[in-house]
Amino acid sequence: MRRVYLDNNATTPVLPEVLEAMEPYFGEHFGNASSIHHHGQETRAAVERARESVAKLLGCRASEVVFTSGGTEADNLAIFGLVRPGDHVITSTIEHHAVLNACKHLVKQGCEVTCIPVDGRGLVDPADVKRALRPNTKVITVMFANNETGVVQPVAEIGKIAAEAEVYFHTDAVQAAGKIAIDVNQIGCDLLTISGHKLHGPQGVGALYVRKGTQIEPMLHGGSHERSRRAGTENVPGIVGLGKAAELAVAGLDRSNEGGDDLKMAAARDRLERDLLAIEATGLNGEGAPRVPNTTNIYFDGIEGEALVIALDLKGLAVSTGAACSSGAIEPSHVLLAMGLSRERAKASIRFSLGKQNTPEDVDFALGFIPETVARLRQLSPVWNKVPARTT
Ligand SMILES: Cc1ncc(COP(=O)(O)O)c(C=O)c1O
């Protein structure tokens, strides 16, 4: 059975070049990167090469890159590494749970948190961020690109506001890395998160950019790895894989180097989006906002998103809803609700996210049966005839 994977914002397949780069570090190059003998020096050199590659991806110095176990840890390290009881933090309503739940925990520890709302397009207004500043504001944490809609936030403007107010700025760039160019100096951030498995690297590895001079308190207490910012023996194969993925991401965006992965993804995504929006009673979540090139989030009124995901999976197409299953009940996406969608429309929304491996034929395949599947589910739906959009 043919299978097409359009859920790359959940995780991306590891590219063959990445796997090839990692393989020796599961075998012949097994040393502990802290050992001073030959075996340790070999893996230390590989870790430092990967650090250089990640630094190139982000436009920073290698010494400013801290390897972590993934995006969640990097987000937590940025937040808990800086914020102390009594401090105030500004974030947004559409953050990933790695940031939102970290902020919830801060409240329990005696911190204050302001959640900035978004508009109907899913965009944070920098003026709201500025208005939320208080004398005790320590950190602003607003994501670069949203994982559900792909909407790109005005991070450079927020960076300016943070700099003027002398407040730290962290941005979760997990869904931006590899899809659009990242330059920490242009953004003006002090901390930035990436995750290996969202840019065709392995799962379980990520990195936090920490601007030189920014003192963060480590979360893990142990050895002095990562310049005492993250204790624990390095995940060498993972770090090597992240480094290779970062290299390939840079090359993929470099127009002078046969790059253009982003343009190819955008062309395929735009065609998919255009044809899906031609189905009646559908709409684009994030319409009118800048978006990363690989993501489209569409509502299909009158259906349950989960039912569509399952029906498409049975035909070989992997997509997802932004919904979370909490205590047995499926809750609509907090991101779509924050954008003002009704619960029904949020639950009728599907995210399609492309990766470097997808081809125009993958889009043909998906378009070959999505319209009829939507029509069939609508026929079975008790609410479809009552959906007002159908008659307007
Ligand atoms: C925006 C964003 N931040 C953080 C994370 C967490 O990254 P990881 O899975 O590496 O812990 C994700 C993963 O879905 C994400 O999309």
The ligand as an SDF file (V2000), in Angstrom:
LIG
                    3D

 16 16  0  0  0  0  0  0  0  0999 V2000
    6.9710   24.5930   18.5320 C   0  0  0  0  0  0  0  0  0  0  0  0
    7.4940   23.4070   19.2580 C   0  0  0  0  0  0  0  0  0  0  0  0
    8.2140   23.5790   20.3660 N   0  0  0  0  0  0  0  0  0  0  0  0
    8.7300   22.5530   21.0590 C   0  0  0  0  0  0  0  0  0  0  0  0
    8.5060   21.2580   20.6580 C   0  0  0  0  0  0  0  0  0  0  0  0
    9.0800   20.1300   21.4590 C   0  0  0  0  0  0  0  0  0  0  0  0
   10.2170   19.6000   20.8410 O   0  0  0  0  0  0  0  0  0  0  0  0
   10.7110   18.1170   21.1960 P   0  0  0  0  0  0  0  0  0  0  0  0
    9.7360   17.1730   20.5900 O   0  0  0  0  0  0  0  0  0  0  0  0
   12.0740   18.0230   20.5740 O   0  0  0  0  0  0  0  0  0  0  0  0
   10.7770   18.0190   22.6810 O   0  0  0  0  0  0  0  0  0  0  0  0
    7.7360   21.0160   19.5150 C   0  0  0  0  0  0  0  0  0  0  0  0
    7.4100   19.6230   19.0950 C   0  0  0  0  0  0  0  0  0  0  0  0
    6.3060   19.3630   18.6550 O   0  0  0  0  0  0  0  0  0  0  0  0
    7.2290   22.1200   18.7900 C   0  0  0  0  0  0  0  0  0  0  0  0
    6.4990   21.9520   17.6890 O   0  0  0  0  0  0  0  0  0  0  0  0
  1  2  1  0
  2  3  1  0
  2 15  2  0
  3  4  2  0
  4  5  1  0
  5  6  1  0
  5 12  2  0
  6  7  1  0
  7  8  1  0
  8  9  2  0
  8 10  1  0
  8 11  1  0
 12 13  1  0
 12 15  1  0
 13 14  2  0
 15 16  1  0
M  END
$$$$
